[in-house]
């Protein structure tokens, strides 16, 4: 067989899973050993998003950040740090910000998603997020710094300074809300600040938290959040943020720190390039093999950007990576391609240390067992990308946050 060149753009869940499966196929002779496998990413590390809220509340960044050369150690994979700025789909060539061109026989485009702020005045500049390791560390440092800066302020100023507002009550917002108060209390203790000045508010534009899940689960989550002392503002929409004030549609509240988890869109490169046909929801229109409908075969899109049933979830992105790799292997070996069938999904959402909601099909479990299951899910993922000793070491690198 002639040598095949596979280029994977993006090192998120889809890119990492596809890269590992293809590399293992090459290593064990399932595809020719002259196959070139290349990963092009703007970062030289992989970010494990499900652990970001823990990094933001004091756990080690090692839980959410793994170097690509560590993941692909022992495999013949070329890792290139470069940001893709253009893709010529007919020529199956990607252009990097470095000026390099990456021509290939198979292209996997898996650039993920990014926050959107819905044109709310000054929100992007004045709010925090934890969609990246840098964002999570910045938020952690902000929490520490605000207690240092205001430990001697007046009571009135402390009430505003130590009020943390989270916008968006999906899984990310709920996970952070359940964890942040305990972390804030530990930081307050360090600076001899009265913890009674700390308050956490969760703002949601819909009428319940975890709005994509069954109502009974939302109600149980709300009950748990209130037990933890989180203030819930449902049916409220943020319209503006100023330095000391958060403006909602019908009220305003004093707070210096706003954390945004309310909206994500697919990476804007898909739209900016105008070479990927988009569905009405902004995701890339793909066929039954996860190939784009751009008139050229062998260009795949998976993960958050693909217009599939459960797009936007880590478990879907991992599944997509496995599926795309499997089809590329089949195509290289002259086998017929398989059709995409969405994988049934489950949820395991921690709400404070030692407590979680596990929902799979008709089964729902609340409490410590669900929380332990979430720990096992994290460990299972680390084991899927790292050798045993490295996976366990990373899993145990909890740091000093409330998750430890």
N, C-alpha and C positions, 0 to 999 in steps of 0.2 A: 504494500500500500504506500501511496505517496504521503509525505509528511503533512500532518494537519496542524494548523495553528489555531489555538483557542484563546480568546482574550475575554477576561472577566473584568467588567468595569464596576467598581464598588466592592468594598470589603465588609459588607454587613452580613446579616444572617444568610441571605441567598448566595452571595458571592463566596463566603467561606465554605458553606456546605457543598456547593457545586465544585469549588476548587479542590477540596479534600477528596470528594468522591472520584473526580477525574484523576487526581494524582495517584490515588490508590489503584485505580484501574490501570494506569500506566505502569506503576511499580510491580503489579502482579500479572502483567502481560495480557490484560483484557483489551487493551488498545496498543497500537504499535509504540515501541520505545522511542521513536523519533517524533512523536507528538509533542508539540510545544504548548505548554500551559502557562499563561501569563495573567497576573492579577495587577490591575492598575487602580490605585486608590489615592485620594488626596492625603490620606494619613497612612503611616506605616504600622498602624495598630487597629485591632478590632474592638468595637465598643459593645458591651453586653448591656443593652438598655434596661432589662428587668432589674438590674442591680443599681441603677443610677440613683434612685431615691435613697438607698442606703449610703452611698458615697456622700450625698448631699447632707446626710445627718450623721456624719462622723466615721463611717466605715472606711476601710482602706480602698483607695482607687484601684488596687490590684484586682478587686472583685469585679470590676467593670471594664478593664482595659488589658488587652493581651496583644503583645507584639506579633505581627504577621510572621516574622521569621521564626518565632517560637512555635506558632501553630503549624507551620509547614516544614519544620525541621525534619530532615530525613526524606523529604520528597523533592522531586525535580520540578520545582515551580519557580518561575521568574516573578519576583515581586518588584513592582515599580511604583515609586511615590510620585504621582503626577495628577493634576486635576484635569479631567476631560472637559473641553470647552466646545467641541464640535464633533458631530458624527456624520460621515458620508455613508448613508445606508446602501446605495447601489454599489459603492466600492467596498463596503464592509470595512471601513477605516475610521478610526477615532483619532482626533487631534488633541494633544495635551497642551496645557498652558506652557510647558517647557519648549514647545515647538516640535516635539517628537510626534510621529505618526505611527499608529498601531494598526497594521493591516492583518486581517485574519480570515480563516475559513468559517469559524463559528464565533459569534459575539454574544455574550451574556451581559445585558445592561441592568444593573441592580443598584441604583443610586439611592433608594430609600425615600424618606420624607423629611420635611423640615417644618418648623413652627410657622403658623400664619397668625397675624394679629388683627385681621379684619379692619384695617385702616383706623384703628382706635387711636386717638390722639396721644402721642408720646409714649405709648405703651411699650414698644420694643426697646426704647432707650431707657425706660425707668423700671422695667420688670426683669425678673430672673426666670431661667428655665433650667431643666436638667436633662435635655435631650442629647447632650454630649458630655464627655468626661470633663471638658473645660467648663461647661455650664454648671455641672454638679459641684465641682470644686469651688467655683466662684460663689455659688449659693452657700456652700458650707462656710467659706471664709466670710461671707456677708453676715451670716448669723453670729459668728464669733466676734466679728468687728463691731457689730451694732451694740453688743453688750459692753464691750470695752469702751466704746465712744460715749455711751449714755449711762454708765454705772453711777455717775454722780449727778445726773440731770434731775430736774424737778419731777415730781410724781406725775404731773400732767404730761410732760414730754415722754416719760418712760412708758406710760400707757399706750402712746402712739408708736414709740420706737420698738416696743416689744410685742407689737401686734403684727402677726404674719398672716397675710391674705393669700389664699390659693384660689385661683380662678380655673374652674373646670373640674367636675366631679366624676370623670371617667376613672378607669383603673389607676392611672398615674397619680391623679389628684387625690384620690382616696388613700392610696398607699402612702403618699407623702404626709397627708393630714394625720394619719394614724401614727406616724413616727416622729414628726417634727417637734411636738410639744415636749416629749421626754428628752429629746436632744437639747432643745432650748433650755430646759430646766437644768440639765447637767452643765451647760455653758454658764447659765446664770449663777449656779453654785460656785463655779470657779471664780467669778467676779464679785461674789458676795452681793448679788442682786436678789431682791425679794421675788420669788417665783410667782407670787400672786399677780404681778403686773403682766405676766405672759398671757397672751390670748391667740388662738388660732381660729381663723374664719375660712370656711369653704363656700365659694360662690358658684352657683350652677344656674344656667338659664332655663333648664327644664324643671319639671316638677318633682324630680327625684334624682338621687345619685345613682351611678351605674345604670344609666338609662337604657342601655342595650340588653340588659339582663332582666329576668323575670321580676315582677314587682315584689314578690316575697323576699327575694334576695336584696333588693334595694332597701326595703324597710328594715331588714336585719342589719344591713351595713349602716344605715342611718342611726339605728339604736346603738350600735357599737361606737360610732363616732361621737355620739352625745355622751356616752359613758366616759370616753376619753377626754371630754371637755371641749370638743370642737364645736364652734358655732356654725350652724348651717343656714345659708341664705339661698333658698330655692326659688325658682321663678324670678331670678334677678339677673340682669345683664350688665356687665361693666361697660361704661361708655367713655370714661376718661380717667387718666391717672395723672396726678400732680405730685410734687415731691412729698407732701405730708398727707395727702388726701386721695381717697379712692371714690369715684363718683359712679353710682349705680343709677338705674333708670328713675327710681323714686326715693333715693336716699343717698347720703354720703357718709363715709366712715373714715376715721383717722388711722393711717397706717403708713409706715415708711417702706415696708417690704412687700411687694406683690410678686407672686410666683405664678407663671402662666403655664397651664397645662390644657388649655381649652380648645386648641385647634392645631391640626397639622395638615399639610398639603404635600402632594408628591413633589419630589425635587423639581425645581423650576426649569432645569435644563431640558426636561422632556417637552415642555411648552415652548421654551425659547428657541429650540432647534427647528420646530415645525416639521420635523421629519417623522414624528411618531403620531399616528392617528389617535386622538383622545376621545374617550367616551364622555357622556354628559357629566359624570361625577369627577372629571379631571384626570382619571387614571387612563393608562395606555390600553387601547383596544388590542387584545391578543386573540389568537385562534386556539383551536383545541390542543395545540402542542406548546402553548405559551410563546409562539412566535408572533412578532408584530405583523400587522396587516399593512405593511409599507411597500408591498410588491416585491420583496426579496426574502428568500428563505435564509434560515440559519442565523437570524437575529432574534434572540430571546429576551423577554422581560419577565422578571419575577419579583416577588416580595410586595412591598407597599405600593409600588407603581402599577402593577398588573391589575387589570379590571377583572378580578375573580371574586368569588363569593365572600371569602373571609380575609381579603387583603387588609393589611394594616396591623396584623398580629405577628409576633415573632415566630410562633409555631407554624403559621402559614408560610412565612418567608423561608424557614428551614425546609419545609416540605417542598416548596417550589425549587429550591436549590437541588435537592435530591432528584426531583422529577426531570429538571432540565439536564442535569449531568447524565441521567439514565438514557434520555433520548439522544444526546450527543454520542454517547458510547454506542448505542444501537445504530445510529446513522453511519458512524465510522466503520462499523463491522457489517454494514449492508443488511441490517435488520429493519423491519418496519417500525415506525414510531408508534408509541402508545399515546392514548388520549388522556387528557387531564381530567381528573375527577377530584373536586375539592375534598380535603380531608376534614372529617368531623373534628370540632375543636372543643376544648375545655378551658376553664378558667380557674386560677388559684390566686386569690387576691389577699395579701396580708394587710391587716388593719391594726397596726400596733404590734409590738413584740409578743410572740407567743399566741397569736390569734389570726385566723384567716378564714376565707370562704373558698371552698373547693366546689366547683359545679361542673359536672361532666354528664351530659345527657340528662337523665332523670334523677341522677344522684347529686345531692347537695350535702356537704359536710361543713359544719361550723366549728371554730375553736382551735385547740392546740393540735389535734391530729391533722387538720387541714394545713396548719402552719408548718408542721414537720414535713408534710408532703411537698410543700413549696420548697423547702430546703433540699429535698431529694431531687426535685425537678432541676434546681440550679446545679447540683452536683452532677446529675446525669448529663447536663449540657457541657460542663467543663470536661467531663470524661470523653465526650464525643469529639473534642477538638485538641485535647492534650494527653500526654502520657499519664498514667495513673498517679505517680508521685507528684507531678506538677499540678494536676487537677485538684488533688486533695489539698496541697499547699495553698493554692489560690482560694479554694472554697473556705479554708479555715482562716484566711487573712481578713478577719472581721474588723480589726481596728478597735477603736474605743467608742463607737456609736452604740445606740440602743439595741441594734440587731445582734450584738455580740453576746 
